[in-house]
Amino acid sequence: QTSCCTDEINTLENMWGGCLNTIRMSHNRITSAMLKNLIQYCTKTRHLNISNNRLSCLPSNLGIMSNLETLLCCSSRITHIHSSIGRLGLLRQVDLRDNLLVSLPLSMGKLTNISSLSLAGNPLVLPPLSVIMSGAEQVISYLAEHAAQRGFSGALLPEESVRFGIFSSRGDEVKSRMIHCSNDNSGTLNLSGMALVEVPGEAMKASGVHGLQSLILSRNCISNIDGFLDIQDTLTQLLDLDLSENALESLDVNKEVIYYPHEEEEDMHKKQGRGVFPLSSICMRSMEGANFRMNQLQQVPIWLLEQCANLDRLDLSYNRISLLPNLFSLLANLKTLDISFNAIAALPQNLPKSLQHLFV
């Protein structure tokens, strides 16, 4: 048994789970990539507490923890769970409270030993609230029934569509909006409030979306913007980007973190390239308006200030930013800047002379 609670762990390079029966690592800074690395050494662990961390997903190798009985991961910013969780047949207690889950994987329908399942504080669409309120047994039965019906419905099911950031309850509507945007050449795609967990770049590309000037992705559960890698050519004319009210911690694209809903897909699709890339190296240099209000950003990306010289509106309010770089003067056309409701102690020097409205 090991306990590393509230130890501010941000690396697991020197840790080895071995034959540990219980691991408690709550209230740290553990990411999904770090957890995935740890899991390979914890195949005999029975109790795992990773609550209050910086996870974005429960990774693809979770299923090898075949002895796991207790899984506690509340308040960890989780947006999706890999279908391999369905292999954890001994699970009895699962705590997923206060995350960003929109859907549970259908494979959880196999987990008939679960007697305690905590889901409060998630924007869940599947299963619906009425089922969740009925208790763990009803939730598992609901997922099992839907899994049995796979192949008999034309609607996108969660495990099949999460790779595109589209869920069954809104899948048809998202697809319809993309096709409409592609056909009418309006240059505007509005996907606000569509229960997206990532930028649906692959789906946009498949739908023929092109020449976008305005992209609205507000009021979703987007935790990364890696999907922009799939639509670089589509965004070269982008003027307005709205990513407000999501779960973004960074505005960089991380090619190393690629999620696959099925293990066979992970084997087939090899990662091409690694590292973190600034969003501007992909697109966005023509932007005039950017809205990142109500996310979890901790810093202003340098690329936004150095390479988006056309910006005249920038909203960074309601984030976790504590320090502003002294590069805002590079935004020579900036007229409106909102940095209110952050943890900023001092304003940057040399604000642009063009600035007309400043909210702090």
N, C-alpha and C positions, 0 to 999 in steps of 0.2 A: 504494500500500500504506500502511495506517495501523495503528499498534499502540497501544492504550490499555489494556493489561493492568495490573491492580492499581492503577488510577488513581482508584478509588472514584467512578466516574462514576455520578451519579444523575439526570442530565438529558441529553437528546440534542437540545435545542432549537436549539443552535448548530452541530450537526454535519451534514455533508452527504456522503453516500457517493459521489455522482457516478459517475465511471468507475473507481473503485478496484477493483483486481484482488483484493486480499486485505484483510480486516478482522479484526483481533484485538482483542476487547473482553472478554477473560476476567477473572474475579476483580473484578467491579464490583457495582453495585447496579441493574442494568438490569432493568426489568419487561417484561412482555409488551406492554403498551400502548406503551412507549417503543420496543421492537423493531419493532412494527407501523409506527410512524411512520418509523423509519429505513429499513425495507425498501423503501419507495416510491422511494427515491433510489439503490437499490443493484441495479438490474436487471442490471448487467453484472458484478457481483462473482462471482468463481469460488471463493473460499475464505473461509468465515465461521467464526470462533471466538467463541462466546458462552458458553463454559463458566463454571461457578461464578458464576452470577448469580441473580436473583430472578424468573425466569420462572415462570409457571403453565401456559402453553401455547405452542405454536408457532402464530402467528396465521394468520388466513385469507388474508392476502395473500402468504404465503410462496411461493406458486406462481408469482409474477411474476419470481422470481430464476431465470430459465430457464437461465442460464449456470453455475449453482452446481455445483461438483464435490465440494467438501468442506464438511461441516456438522458442527461440533464443539459440542456443547451438553450435556456431562456435568455432573452435580452442580448442576443449575439448578432443581430443584423442579418439573419439568414433569409435569403430570398428564394432558394430552392433546395430540394433534397434529392440526392441521386437515388435512382430506382433500386440500387443494390441494397438499400435498407430492408427490402423485402426478404433478404436472406437471413435476417436476424430473428430467427424463430423463437428464441428464448426471451425476447424482450417482454418485460412486464410493466415497466414504468418509463414513460417518455414525457419530458417537459419541454415544450416548444413555445412557451408563452412569450409575448412581447417581441416578436420578430417581424419580418416583412413578407411572410408567406401568403401567396394568393391561392396556391393549390398544393394538395398533398399527392405524392406519387401513388398511382393505383396499386403498385406492388405492396403497399402497406396493408392491403386487404388480406395478405397472407399471415399477418402478425396476430393470430387469434389468441395468443397468450397475454396480450396487453390488457391490463386491468385499470391502469391509470394513464390517461392521455390528456395533457393540459395544452390547450390551444388558444386561450384568451389573449387578446391584444394583437392578433394578426388580421390583415384585411382579406380573409379567406373567402373565396368564391366557390371552391370545390374542396370539401363538401360544403353545402349551404349551412347557414347558421342554425336552422331548425334541426338538422342532423347532429351538429356539434353539441347543441344543448341537450340532446338525448343521451349523451355519454359515450364512452370509449367503444363499447360493444357495437353501438349503432354506426359509429363512424367507420369502424373496420368492416362491418357488413356492407355499408354503402360503397366503400371503395372496392370490395370484392365483387359486388354485383356489377359495378361499372367495368371492372376489369374483364368480367365474363362476357360483357357485351361488346368488347373491342372487335372491330371489323364489321359490325352491323350498323354503324353510324357514320355518316359523312362528315360530321363535325370533328374538328381537331381535338384530340384528347391531350391532357396535360403533358404526359411523358413524351408524346410524339411532337408536341409543339413548343416545348420550353426552349428548344434549341433556337427557335425563331423569336422567343419572347412572346408567344401568343398562347392564350389559354382558351379552353373550350367554350366558356360562357361568352367570350368576346371574339373568338377566332374568326367567325364569319364576318363580323362587322369590321374588324381590322383589315381583313383581306378585301372587303368591299371598298373600304376607303382608299386603300392603296391602288386598286384597279381604277377607281374613279379618278384619282389624282393622275394616274398614268394616261388616261384617255382624254381628260378635259384640258390638259396642259395649263392648268391654273397656276402651277408653281407653288401651291400650298398643300401641305399634308398635315392634317390635324388628327393626332392620335392621343389626345388628352383623355385621361381617365379610362384607359383601356386595359388596366391590370397588367401592364408590361413589366417584366423583370429585367429586361435588357433592351438595348437599341436593336430593333428588329431588322438589321441590315440585310441579312440573307433573304428574308421574305420581301423586303422592299426591292431588292435587285431582281428577284424572281418575278415580281409583279410588274416590272418594267418602269418603276418610278424613276424619273430623270428630270434634270433641270430644275431642281427645287430652289425656291427663293425663300420660303418660310417653312420651318419644320417645328411643329408643336408637340412636345412629348411630356407635357406637365401632368401632375397628379397621377403618377404611376409609382412603381416600386423599383425603378431602375437603379442598380447599384454600381454598374460599370458602363463604359461607353465603347467597349471593344467592338461592338457591332458596326461602328463607323468604318472599320477596316474593309467591310464588304461593299461600301458605297462611296468610295473616294471620289469617283468621277461625278457622282450625282450631286455632290455638295460644293463644287467649285464656284457656283453662282449664288450660294446661300447668303441671304442678307439678314435673316432673323432666325434665332435659335432659342427655343423656350424649353428648358429642362427643369423648371421650377417644381417644387414639391415632390422630390424623389429621395433617393437614399445614397447619393453620390458622395464619396469621400475624396475622390481625385478626378481631375479632368485630363488625365493622361490615359493613353491606350496601352494596355498590358497584353501583349501577344502571347505571353507565357501562360496566362490563365485562360484556358479554353475548356468549356464545359460540354460534355457529351451525355445525352440522356441514356445511352445504352453502351455497355462496355465494348461490344463488337464494333461500334462506331469509333470508339476511342482507339481501338487497334487499327482500324482501317484508315482513319484520318490522322496522319502524323503531324505533329506541330512543325510549322515552318517558320523558323526564326524565333528569337527570344528577346526579351527586354521591354522597356517602357518607352513609348514614343509620344512626343507632344502631339496634341490633336491638330495643331496648325500644320504639322508636317504631312498631314493627310488631306486637310481641307480647311475651310473656315476663314481664310485670309480676307475674304470679301465681306465678312460680317459687319453689319451696322448696329444690330441690336442683339444683346445676349442676356438671358434671364436665368440665373442659377439660384434663385431665391428658395429658401427652406430646403436645404440639403444638409450634408454633414461635412462640408469642405473645411479644411483646416488651414489652407493657404491659397493664395492667388497664384495660379500658374504663370510662370515667367513668359511663356509663349504668348499668352493672351495679351500681354502688355507690349511685347517686342514685335509681334508680327500681325496684329489685328489693328492696323493704323486707322481703319475706317470706322471703328466703333464710335457711336455717338450716344449709346444707351447701354449701361452695364448695371445689373442688379445682382448683388452678392449678399443681400440681407438675410437674416435668420440662418446663419451658418455658425461655424466654430472657429472663425479666423481670428487670430490674436496679433498677427504682425503683417503689415502691408509693406511690400517692397517699394523702394524709392524710384520706381520706373513709370509711374502714372503719367509723367510729363510726355512720354512717348505717344500717348493717345491724344494726338493734337486736335482731333475732331470731337472728343468726348464732351458732351453737354450735360448728361445726367448720370450721376453715380450714387448708388444706394448701398451703403455698407452698414446700415443700422442693424441692431440686434446681433452683434458679434461680441467678441471679447477684446476688441482693439483698444490699446492703451493710448496710442498716439497716431495722429494723421501723418501720412507720408509727406516728405518735402517735395516742393516743386510740382504741385498739382497742375494739370494743364490749364492754360489761360482760357481755353474755350469753355471751361466748365461753368454751367449756369445754375445747376441744381445739385446740391450735395446733401445727402441724408445720412446722419451718423447716429 
